[in-house]
């Protein structure tokens, strides 16, 4: 009896984790970091000193803000489509957890403090806390990985490489022609 419940549960949790982990990887390296280097949309809509999270994500129907959110979520949504045939329940659970995490990681603006036992659990599971995410809002070149902080170090390297390409690569490409 227990086996017939536990094994499907582990399967659903695995699919949800896969969706979140791969989605965070793709979103971080294909959208978030390049947008910080080459773009303006994310910086203007999400990191502006004039905005707080409630204004940014909840109360604002500005098309640019919605576009930034859609572009950041696109890898998760594409993975959700790919994983749907494998486990619709796992996909729904992953998307719900991902949305909850978006709201939770922005609570630091309201001066909310993560309880120590939750912080320790997040540390073990490599999950970004609101305090870690707030570091990214204070200094946009650190604390990458929206859900999993394990992407921070490789994302910083990617950030530096893309900045080098932005500032020095253009001249090198022109010289090659």
C-alpha positions as CSV (number, residue, x, y, z in Angstrom):
1,X,0.0,0.0,0.0
2,X,2.7,2.5,1.0
3,X,4.8,1.5,-2.0
4,X,2.0,2.3,-4.4
5,X,1.8,5.8,-3.0
6,X,5.5,6.6,-2.4
7,X,6.9,5.6,-5.8
8,X,4.4,7.7,-7.8
9,X,5.0,10.6,-5.4
10,X,8.8,10.4,-5.9
11,X,8.2,10.3,-9.6
12,X,6.0,13.4,-9.6
13,X,8.5,15.3,-7.3
14,X,11.4,14.3,-9.7
15,X,9.5,15.7,-12.7
16,X,8.7,18.9,-10.8
17,X,12.4,19.3,-9.7
18,X,13.6,18.6,-13.2
19,X,11.3,21.3,-14.6
20,X,12.5,23.8,-12.0
21,X,16.2,23.0,-12.2
22,X,16.5,22.9,-16.0
23,X,14.1,25.9,-16.3
24,X,16.2,27.9,-13.9
25,X,19.4,26.9,-15.7
26,X,18.0,27.9,-19.1
27,X,16.4,31.1,-17.9
28,X,19.6,32.1,-16.1
29,X,22.0,31.5,-18.9
30,X,19.9,32.2,-22.0
31,X,17.8,35.2,-20.7
32,X,18.7,36.6,-17.3
33,X,22.5,37.0,-17.6
34,X,22.5,38.1,-21.2
35,X,19.7,40.6,-20.5
36,X,21.9,42.1,-17.7
37,X,24.8,42.5,-20.2
38,X,23.1,43.4,-23.5
39,X,19.6,44.4,-22.7
40,X,17.7,47.1,-20.8
41,X,14.2,45.6,-20.4
42,X,14.9,43.5,-17.3
43,X,17.0,46.2,-15.6
44,X,14.4,48.9,-16.2
45,X,11.4,46.8,-15.2
46,X,12.8,44.7,-12.4
47,X,15.9,46.5,-10.9
48,X,14.8,50.1,-11.0
49,X,15.2,51.9,-7.7
50,X,11.7,53.4,-8.2
51,X,9.9,50.1,-8.1
52,X,9.1,47.5,-5.5
53,X,8.0,44.0,-6.1
54,X,4.3,44.6,-5.5
55,X,4.3,47.4,-8.1
56,X,6.5,45.4,-10.5
57,X,4.7,42.1,-10.5
58,X,1.3,42.4,-9.0
59,X,-0.1,45.8,-9.7
60,X,1.5,46.7,-13.0
61,X,0.0,45.8,-16.3
62,X,2.8,47.6,-18.2
63,X,3.5,45.5,-21.4
64,X,7.2,45.8,-20.8
65,X,6.9,44.3,-17.3
66,X,4.7,41.5,-18.6
67,X,7.2,40.9,-21.5
68,X,10.1,40.6,-19.0
69,X,8.1,38.1,-16.9
70,X,7.1,36.1,-20.0
71,X,10.7,36.0,-21.3
72,X,12.0,34.9,-17.9
73,X,9.4,32.2,-17.7
74,X,9.6,31.0,-21.3
75,X,12.2,28.2,-20.6
76,X,10.0,26.8,-17.8
77,X,6.9,26.9,-20.1
78,X,8.7,25.2,-22.9
79,X,10.0,22.5,-20.6
80,X,6.5,22.2,-19.1
81,X,5.2,21.4,-22.6
82,X,7.9,18.8,-23.1
83,X,7.4,17.2,-19.8
84,X,3.6,17.3,-19.8
85,X,3.3,13.8,-21.5
86,X,5.6,12.3,-18.9
87,X,3.8,13.8,-15.8
88,X,1.2,16.5,-15.9
89,X,0.9,16.4,-12.1
90,X,4.7,16.9,-11.8
91,X,4.6,19.8,-14.3
92,X,1.7,21.5,-12.5
93,X,3.4,21.0,-9.1
94,X,6.7,22.4,-10.5
95,X,5.0,25.5,-12.0
96,X,3.1,26.2,-8.8
97,X,6.2,25.8,-6.7
98,X,8.1,28.1,-9.1
99,X,5.4,30.8,-8.9
100,X,5.3,30.5,-5.1
101,X,9.1,30.9,-5.1
102,X,8.8,34.1,-7.2
103,X,6.5,35.6,-4.6
104,X,8.5,34.3,-1.7
105,X,11.9,35.5,-2.9
106,X,10.7,39.0,-3.2
107,X,9.4,39.2,0.5
108,X,12.7,40.8,1.7
109,X,11.5,44.1,0.4
110,X,8.8,43.9,3.1
111,X,11.5,43.3,5.7
112,X,10.5,39.7,6.1
113,X,13.2,37.4,7.5
114,X,13.4,33.8,6.6
115,X,13.3,31.5,9.7
116,X,16.7,29.9,10.4
117,X,15.4,26.3,10.0
118,X,14.0,27.3,6.5
119,X,17.3,28.9,5.6
120,X,19.2,25.8,6.6
121,X,16.8,23.6,4.6
122,X,17.2,25.9,1.5
123,X,21.0,25.8,1.9
124,X,20.8,21.9,1.8
125,X,18.5,21.9,-1.2
126,X,20.4,24.7,-3.0
127,X,17.3,26.9,-3.0
128,X,17.6,30.7,-3.2
129,X,16.2,32.5,-0.2
130,X,14.7,36.0,-0.3
131,X,17.9,37.3,1.4
132,X,20.1,35.8,-1.3
133,X,17.8,37.2,-4.0
134,X,17.9,40.7,-2.4
135,X,21.7,40.7,-2.9
136,X,21.0,40.4,-6.7
137,X,18.7,43.5,-6.5
138,X,21.4,45.4,-4.6
139,X,24.2,44.4,-7.0
140,X,23.1,43.0,-10.3
141,X,26.3,41.2,-11.1
142,X,26.0,38.7,-8.2
143,X,23.5,36.2,-6.7
144,X,22.2,34.6,-9.9
145,X,19.9,31.7,-10.1
146,X,16.3,32.6,-9.5
147,X,15.4,29.3,-7.8
148,X,18.7,27.5,-7.3
149,X,21.7,29.4,-6.1
150,X,24.2,26.8,-7.4
151,X,24.0,28.7,-10.7
152,X,25.5,31.8,-9.2
153,X,29.2,31.1,-9.7
154,X,28.9,29.8,-13.3
155,X,26.5,32.7,-14.1
156,X,29.1,35.2,-12.8
157,X,31.6,33.7,-15.2
158,X,29.1,33.8,-18.0
159,X,28.4,37.5,-17.1
160,X,32.1,38.4,-17.3
161,X,32.5,36.6,-20.6
162,X,29.5,38.3,-22.1
163,X,30.7,41.7,-20.8
164,X,34.1,41.1,-22.4
165,X,32.4,40.2,-25.7
166,X,30.2,43.3,-25.4
167,X,33.1,45.7,-24.8
168,X,36.0,44.1,-26.7
169,X,34.4,41.5,-28.9
170,X,32.8,43.9,-31.3
171,X,36.1,45.5,-32.2
172,X,37.7,42.1,-32.7
173,X,34.8,41.0,-35.0
174,X,35.1,44.2,-37.1
175,X,38.9,43.7,-37.4
176,X,38.3,40.1,-38.7
177,X,36.3,41.4,-41.6
